[in-house]
Amino acid sequence: MNIEEKAVLITGGTSGIGLAAAKLFIQKGAYVMLTGRSNEKAQAALQTLGHSNMVRFIQGNVARPDECRQIVEATYREFGRIDTLINSAGIYFEKAIESMNEVDFDQIMDINIKGTYFMCKYASKYIKKSPYGAIINVSSDAGINGNYLCSAYCASKGAVTVFTKALALELAPYNVRVNCICPGDIDTPLTQGQFQNESTKAEDIKIMSALYPLGRIGRASEAAEVIYFLASEKASFVTGAAWLVDGGITAC
């Protein structure tokens, strides 16, 4: 799939879908730069990956555009190229619109869409140089359909979905493909954070799983496989697409 020795930059790469994607790309022979806010989580992720010669980490907060620039430039200095950008950094919490304050709203928007936008801005000039240039943004089923009590999150992910389509048109003349995946509930720390009561967690997951036609929530590795496909030459005629990885929930 022409991934060997390519340079892949993954935001939110220290856990969840980002970490699963990093593991898969490294297995396929790619060099990977992880970025995230927590150095402690990064060390745990690097230990999990166990390929010190194939993976690097740079600490940064994508909510800050200047740090997006620094992350991109550090990646280019390290590898001498950037072939693929995966924007997996994201935040989620539920709150009724009457209870939403500006601080919480800004946090969701800054990480989910502002971070995605500025990572693409700074990385695109390097990705244009690659014959295999690809950007994959992690949106959500909430970026396709509205969900209850998370209007701000839906707004941020809806923005990611449409931004992906717009950027695909902008970068198509440079043979850079831009796509996004729209996962449903995936068994990641972000989803697990919704189940704060340990005594009822198993039952809560069972209730959530029953909402899905496939009868379960997803695995991070399943989302990573779709990301890998979209980054590969197997998807050479795919751009501007929003790939649902949601167990059929948006078909209901």
N, C-alpha and C positions, 0 to 999 in steps of 0.2 A: 504493500500500500504506500510505498515511497515515504515512509516516516523515518527510516533509519538516518541517524545523525542530523536530523532537523532539530531546530531550537524552538522549544515551546514555553511560553510564559503563561502561568496559571495564577490568577488572583483567587483568594480564598482557598488556596491549595493545601492548607494544613489540616483540613478535615472535610468530611462529607463528600459531595460529588467531586469537588476539586481534587481532593486527595486520591479518590478512586481513579480519576482521570490520570493523575500523575503516575500512579502505579502502572496503569495500562500502557501509557506512552513510553515509560522507561523499559518495560518488558519488551516493547517493540523496537527499542534501540534509539529512542529520541533523547536529547538532552533537555532537561526540564529546569526552569527557574520557578520556584514557589515564592509567593508573597502573601503576607498576612500581618495582622497587627500584633500577634502574640509570639514572642520568641520561645516561650515555654512550649506552646503547642507545636511550633515549628520543630523543635528538637525531638519531640515525640514522633512527629510525622517523618522526619529524616531517619529516625531509628526504625520505624515501621518499613520504610522503603528500602533501606539497607543497600543503597547504591551510591556511595559517596562520590564516585567518579562521574556519575550521570546526572546528579541533581544538586542544585544550589538553592539557597534561601536568602531573600532580602526582606527585611522588615519594612512595612509601610502601611499607610492608611489611604485607601483609594478615595475616600471622601474628600481628600485634599488634593486638588489638581497638581500642585507642585510636586507632591510625593508620587503621583502617577508618572510624571515626567522623569523623576529620579529613578523610579523602578524600571522604566523602559530603558533608559540610558545605561543603567547598571547591567541590565540583561544583555544589551547589545555589546557592551565592553567585554562581558564575560565570554560570550559565545561567538561574537563577530557576525551575528545574524539573528533575526527573529522571523521564523516561518509561520508560527501559529500563536494566536492570542486566545486564551480561554478566560472569559470573565465569569468567574464562579462566586466571587465575593457577594454576600447578600445578608440581609437581616429581615426578620419576620416577627411581628407580634400582633395580637388581636386587640382592637379597641374600637368602641363605637365612636362615630364621628363627633357626637356631643362631648365625649371625653378626650378627644384628641387635642393635644396642645401643640404649639409651634415647634417646640424642641423635639418631640417625638416625630412629628411630620418631617422635619428637616433631616433627622437621622435616617429615616427610611429612604427619603429621596436622595440624600447625599451618597449613601453607600450603593443603593440598588441601581439608580440611573445615572447620577452625576459621575460616580466612579467608573461605571461602564463607558460612559461617553468620553471621558478624558483619557482613560486607558487606550481606547480606540484612537483618539486624536493623536496621541504621542507615539503609539506603536505603528500606526498605519504607514508612516514614511519609511520605516524599515521593512515592514511586511511587503510593501510594494516592490522591493528589490528581490523578493523570493519568487522563484518559478512555481512554488507550491503554496502561495500565500492564502491563509484562511483565518477567519475570526469566528469564534463560536461564543455566543452570549448565553448565559443561563437565565432564562425568563421563568415562567411558571404557568401552570394551568390557570392561575389567577391573572395571568397576562392575556388570557383569551376570554374567559368568563369571569363575571363578578362573583366574589365569595362573601359570605355573611361575616360582618363585624371586622373586616379588614380592608376597608375602602382605600386607605392610604397605600397599603401594600399592593393592592390591585392596580392603583394608579401608577405606581412605580414600575411594576412588571408589564403593564400594558404599554408604558412608554418604552421599555426595553424591546418589546416585540416589534413595535412600529419603527423604532429607531433602527433596529436590525434591517428591516426591509429598505429603509431609506439609504442606509450606509451601503447596502449591497449594490444599489444602483450607482452610488457615487464611486465605489471602488471597482466596479465591473470593468471599466476600461483598462485597469491595471492588472487584470486577471487575478484579483483578490476576491475570494468568495466569503460572504458574510451570512451566517445562519444563526438561529437560536434553537435551543431545546426548551420545551415547556413541560417540566416534570409536574406530576401530581405529588402526593405525599410520598416522600422517600425516607427510608430508615436512616436518618442522619442525626447528628447532635441538634441541628436546627428543629427538626420535627420532634425529637425526643424532649426538647425543651417545652413543648406544649403540654406534656404530661408531668406536671409538677408533683402530683400525689403518687408516691411510689406504691402505695397500697392498692391503688386502682389502675395502675399503668397498664397491666395486661388486659384488663377489661376495656380500657379506653382505646387501646390499639385494636382490639377485636371489633369495637363499634366503628372505628374509623375504617377498618378493612372492609366491613360490610357495605360501605358506600360504593365500593369499586366493583365493576362488573367481573374483574378477575379475582375478586374475593380476598385481596391482600394489598398492602402498600408496597412500594417499589424498593429495590436495592440500589445503593449508590453505584455499584458496578454496572447495573443495567443502563443507567443514565450515561455512565462513562463510555460504554460501548457505542452509543449513538454519537457522542461527541467525537470519539475516535474515527468513526465512519465519516462524519462531516468534515473532519480535518484531512482525510485521506483522498487520494486520487480516485478512489471508488466513487466519490461524490463530486467528480470534476464538473458535472453539469448542474450542480445544486447550489443555488444562491438565493438569498432573500426568503428562505423558508423558515417556518416555525414548526419544529418537529415535536409533536405531542408524545410524551413518555409518561402516560398518566393512567395506565390500566383501564382505559376506556371511560373515565369519569366525565369527560367533557362531551361524550357521545350520549350521555343519559338525557 
